[in-house]
Amino acid sequence: MDKEANLEEYLKKLGFDQDGIENVLLYANNELDKKSIQEKIDFLISIGLNPNVILNIIEEDLTFVTVDLDTIKRNVETLQKYLNQEEFVEALELTPEFLTMNNEDLEKNIKLIGILYPNIDTVKIIIQDRGEILTYKPDYLSKKLEFFINNGLKDRILNIIIENVEVFDLENDEINIEELK
């Protein structure tokens, strides 16, 4: 489709409903934004995402409009190394920030979790269900994991990630270690 084509018509042809179209258009403030959004949507459609997932990404991750397409492509490649198509889509539904975060940070965080849990299935579960911890800066995530290990929680980290992920947002002195044991 011609990049100069009307974004609204383009979205209709893809199957976006009127509310979805209006929501996307909120982020298209000028012709450059429209072109950028259309290129990103083209790419996301080409990798098998449907309009509902794409709309969720746009609405939930405000940096989607401003991040460059190459960043999105690199992050897609990184995630697809670990996840099949269905798992990939589920991960993006829960953590749309995966597409716009720094790729180097994403790769470092996945490797860090992979060191802690060499079983690829465990890494996949974390990417899919608790991907938000992978959006932290690698130094922060590393220090938080080290804190849990140093406090005798190495065998509980996966449970903490799955059941108490919110503790990753707390300062170390605010975390009740006994509660997590």
VENVEN-V948793 format. One line per field, one symbol per residue. ss: DSSP state (H for helix, E for strand, L for the rest). phi: phi as a letter, one per 30 degrees, with the letter a starting at -180 (. if undefined). burial: I if it has 9 or more other ideal C-beta (glycine too) atoms within 8 Angstrom, else O. A space follows every 10 residues. Layout:
ss->???
phi->???
burial->???
//
This chain:
ss->LLLLLLHHHH HHHHLLLHHH HHHHHLLLLL HHHHHHHHHH HHHHHHLLLL HHHHHHHHHH LHHHLLLLHH HHHHHHHHHH LLLLHHHHHH HHHHLHHHHL LLHHHHHHHH HHHHHHLLLH HHHHHHHHHL HHHHHLLHHH HHHHHHHHHH LLLHHHHHHH HHHLHHHHHL LHHHLLHHHH L
phi->.dddddddde ddddjddddd dddddeccda dddddddddd deddddcjdc eddddedddd bddedcdddd deddddeddd dcbdeddedd ddddbddedc dddddddddd ddddddbdde ddddddedcb eedddddedd ddddddeddd cicedceddd edcbedddcd dedcdddddd d
burial->OOOOIOIOOI IIOIOIOOOI IOIIIOIIOO OOIIIIIIII IIIIIOOOIO IOIIIIIIOO IOOIIOIOIO IIIIIIOIIO OIIOOOIIII IIOIIIIIII IOIOIIIIII OIIIOOIOOO OIIIIIIIOI IIIIIIOIOO IIOIIOIIIO OOIOOIIIOI IIOOIOIIOO OOOOIOIOOI O
//
